[in-house]
Amino acid sequence: MDQGVGLVNRLVAAIGLTLLLTGLLAGTGGAAQTIVLQFPSWQQDEPGTSGWWKDQIAAFERAHPGVRIEFTKIPLAEHTDRLIAQFAANSPPQIVHVPAQTYFPFADRGWLEPLDKYPGIDEIKQTYTPLQSKTCVWKGATDCVLMLNYGYAWVYNSKLLAATGRAVPKTPSDYLATIAAMTNRSQGQFGAGIVTLPGFNMVAHIAVFVYGAGGRWTDDKGNPSVLTPSVIQGFKWWKQAALSATPIGQESGPLRQFLIQGKVASYNDGPWMQGFVQQADPSVRPYMKAAPLPFQATMGGASNVIAMPRSLPQAEKDLVWDFIRSGTTREAQIRYAIAVGAPPPRLDATVPADARKALPFYDIYVDASKRAVSWIPFGFETKANQFIQIVAEQSQRMIVQNEPVEKVLQDLQRALEDLKRQ
Amino acid sequence: MVTTQAQAMPAGSTRRTWGRRLRGPEAFSLFLLAPAILTLVFVILYPVLTALNLSFRKVDIYSPGVSEGPFTLANYARLFASAAFWQAVRVSVAYVVLSVGFALLIGFGTALLLNQPFRGRTVARMLAVLPWAVPSVVAANIWWWILDPSYGLLNFVLLRLGLVSLPVNWVASPRPALAAISIVTVWKGYPFFTVMVLAGLQAIPKDLYDAAAVDGGGAFAAFRFVTVPGLRNILALATLLSVLWVFREFTYIWVLTGGGPVRATETLAVMTYREAFTFFHMGFAAAIGVVTLAISTVASILFIRQSGQEFY
C-alpha cells in the first residue's frame, strides 16, 4: 500500500515538474517570439521581380531582428478573390500586394490604411510618376504605393518569324496575318499565346486589342460602352487571333513556358517578360526579340500596388511601412528597374547605361510605358473583380461557341449595365 | 382495430420507461457518447443552420457581422428565376448520371473479373483499386495534362492513330469538357464499386449457384437470378454514396475546367463556390447550397427506401 502511495506521489511530482518546465519553456519562447508578416503575391516565383522582392525581404529582416516576412505564392488568377475573402474574414495579410486594376474595391471599403501620415510619403509623392496619385489616391487619401507602370510589347521568336518570310508587323491586319502564318496546329506550333481561360489575364489580353483599336470599356461618365465601333473592332481582332493562332484554354503561365520552349511564336506582355526570356531554352533564347505592338494605343498603365490593412496593430503598420518605404528609395528603384526591365515609378531613378545595355527590351518597354493607356474600367473601379469575370465569361462565347461578336457584345453591355445598377 | 404497444401504454409509463433507461447502463453509454454527439451537432448542424439563415438574408460580405439584412425570399426568387441555376441543375444531373453510370458498369465488370480465380489475382486487385488511392487534386492535374488540347497525351495518341484530324478541345469545348470531367470522375470512382461488389460477391453462398445449376440455369441465369439480386443492397448503397459524392464533386471540375467553358461544366457545387468566392453573393450561394442539400436528402430517402428489401 505504501509503495502504491509512493508511486502516486512520484507520478504527481513528475507531472508537476513537466508542467513547470513546459511553462518555463513557453515563457522563454514568448520572449524570443518572432513577428511574422504575411506577404502573398503572384510574383513570388516570377523571374526578375521575385529576386528583387527576396533581396528586399532579406535586407528588411537583417535590419529588423525578430521580424520575418513570409513571402508566399498565390496565382494571379485567384489573387484578388482570396484577398477579398481574407479581408472579409478580418484576417488580411499584413502586406497587401494587388494588381492596380483590382485595388479599388479594397480602398473603397476602407480596408486600407491611409499612408499620408507616414514618414517619407511626401518624398514618394514628389519623386514618383503622376500615375502614383492617379492610382493610389482614393477619396482624398493615399492608400497605396505604385510598384510599376508599364506598357505591353510584342515579344516574338525571330527564327519562327523569319521562317514565314514576313517582317515584324506594323499594322493590326499585318499582325493577324503574321501570327496565323506562324501557326501549324497539327505540329503543335502556334503563332501567338493569348490567354483564353476566364480571369484577370484573359481580360488583360482582350484589352490589348480593344484598347489597341481605340476602344474603351466605358464612356466619359463611367457607363458601359462596349457597343462602339472601336470596341467591336477590337473584339473582332481578338477573336480572329484566338481562333487562328493560339492554343485555346491556356493561362499565362503555360503560354509563357510554351514561348520560351519555342512552341508559341509570340506573346503580348509587359516588361516582366524579360525575366522569363532569360530562362528560355538555349536554342530559343538568342531568337527572342521584342517590338512595339502594331496598334494605335498600347495597353498598360499602373500595373500593381502595395498597401497595408487598416485593421493592423500600429506596431505592425510601422513595420510594414518600413518595408514598403525601403523599396521606394532611389537605389532600390534602380535595382527594381534592372530586375523588371522597365522604367521604375520613381522618376529620378535612372538605370546606368551599362546596365541598360544588358536589358535588350528595355528601350521598347520604356517607349511602351510612355504610350500606354490604362485598362482600369473607369466607373467600375470598385467592382473591378465582377467586371473582369463578366467580360471574360461573355467573351469566351465568341471563341468557344463561335458566336458573332456583335451579339455577344449586346449581352455584355446588358450584363455590365446590370452590374452598374447593383 | 389494431392497437400498437405505444398507443396502449399511458403517457406516464412512456416517461417512466425513458427514466428507467436513463438510470440504467444506457444512460452511462449516452453520457459517454454525449461529447461525440455534441461535436457532431456543432460541426454539422451549426453550419447547416447558418447556411439556412444566410440563404434568407442579403449578406454584405464586405461588412461582416454588420448588415445581414432582414429576412427575405429574394435569394430563392432570384435562384429559381435564374437560367444559370437551371443550367447548373441540368449539368449536375448529366454529370452524375454519366459518372456514376459508367463507374458502376466498369466497377461491376472489374469485380466480376477479379472474383474469378487466376494467376496474379492479388496484384490485379491491387492495380484495379489504385486510382482510388490517388489524391483528388493530383488526379485532376494528371488528367489536365493528359487532356490538354494542344500538348496533351490523349490528343497525341488520337492524332497518331488517325482517329481525329485535328486536336480535340477536351476542356475548352462544352460537350467534350463535360465528357472530360466525367472520364476523370469515372476513373477515380469505379474502384469503389469494384471493392463493394467484390465483397458482395464473396458473401453470396455458393449453394445458390449450385442450386441454379441443378435447375438447369446457365451462367447468364445464375447472374440474373443469383448474382444481381444478391448484390442488390450493396449496389444500392454504393450507388447512393457515389451519387452523393459526385453530386457535390468540386475538385476535378474546378481544376480541369473551372466550370467552363461558358458554364458547360458548372454544377451546383461549382456554382455555389463561384457565387460565394468570386462574386461574394453569400446569401445567394447559401440558397444554392440549401437547394443542393434538399436534392441530396430526397435522393437519399428514395434510395434507402428502394434498398430496404432483403434478398435471402
Interface residues (C-beta under 8 A of the other chain):
Chain A: D81 I84 A85 F87 A88 A89 N90 P105 R109 R185 S186 G188 F190 T196 L197 P198 P247 I248 G249 Q250 F258 K263 N385 Q386 Q389 E393 Q396 R397 V400 Q401
Chain B: I61 Y62 S63 P64 D148 P149 S150 Y151 L159 L166 P167 N169 V171 A172 S173 P174 G258 G260 P261 V262 R263 F277 T278 F279 F280
